[in-house]
Amino acid sequence: MNYLPPAAVGRILCDGDVVIVRKDNRETSEVSLGKLAVSQMMLMRIPLDPNRMNIKDWELLPGIGPELARRIVCDRQDNGDFSSFEALERVPGIGPKTLMALREFF
């Protein structure tokens, strides 16, 4: 018997998602979903999703300090998801130079 949490049923996997299967000595197994840390994704060159990142995740990127990370997350909460990587320019403090420096991670 396999057990899959209801929240995971029918969910589409995204870059950085991890599927964990634990099997005991009987015939049962448990499947759970996890997420790689942003630092791990950066090391493996897995593209980041700006709509799934929290303040601490943003702070790992070059040129993004605590205040700009907070502004990015607040903007997303106030105005909705970023439709593209370039949409980050709507956040005060992010311009063409910052986008160019971040592009390799997205």
N, C-alpha and C positions, 0 to 999 in steps of 0.2 A: 504494500500500500504506500502510495506517495502522498505527502501532505504539502499543499501549496497554499500560502496565505491568501485570503480572499482579495486583498489589495493588489496582489501580484498577478491574478488571473486576467489574462487578456492584455496585460501591460506590454507596451512596446519597449524593448531595451534601447538605451541610448549609449553613446560613447562613454566609457568609464563605469558602466554598470557591471556588477559582478554577481554571478549566480553561484550560490554555495549549496552543495548537496552533501548532507550528512546521513550516513547510513549506519544503523546499529547492527548488532549481530543477528537480529531477526530479519524479517522481510520488509520492515518499514524504513522509510527514509524521509528526511525533512529537507525541503528546498526553501531557501530564503534569498532575498535580493539585497545586495549591498552596493556601495559606491566607492570607487577608488578615491583617495584623497587627491586634491588638486595638485599637490606636490608630486605625487606618483604619476599623475596624468602628464604633467609637464616633462618629467624625466623620460617617459615613454613616447612623448610627442603625440599624445592623443589630444585632438582639438578640444578646447574648453567651450562650455556653453555659458555665455554671460547671464542667462536667465536661471541658472542653477547654482550660481556662486554666492557665498555669503561674504560678509565683510572680511573675515580672516583669510578667505581664499583670495580675494582681490589684493590684499596686502602682500601676498607672495610674489606678485608680479612686479617687474622693474618699473620704477617711477610712480607706483601707486602707494601712497602712504595711508595712514588711518583715516584722515579727513576725506580724501578723495574716494576711498573705498566706501565710507559711510554715504557720501553723496550719490555714488553709483547705485547702491542698494536702495536708498530712499527714493531716488528717481524711478527705479523699476517698480517699487511699491506704489508710488503716487501716479505714475503714467503708464503702467503696464509693461509687459515684456518688450525687450529690444527686438525689433523685426529683423535686424541684421547686425553684424559686427559694427558697421559704419554708424549705426544708430546710436552708438555710445557717445557720439559727438554732441548729442543733446544735453549731456551732463556738463555743467559748468566746470572748467578745469581740464576737459579733454578736448584736444584739438588734433589737427593733422599729424603733428610730431608724435604725440602720445599714441595715436592709433598706429602709426608706422612702427613704433617700438613694440607694440603689443601684438601686431598682426601674426607673428609666428606662432603664437599660442592659441589662436582661434581658427 
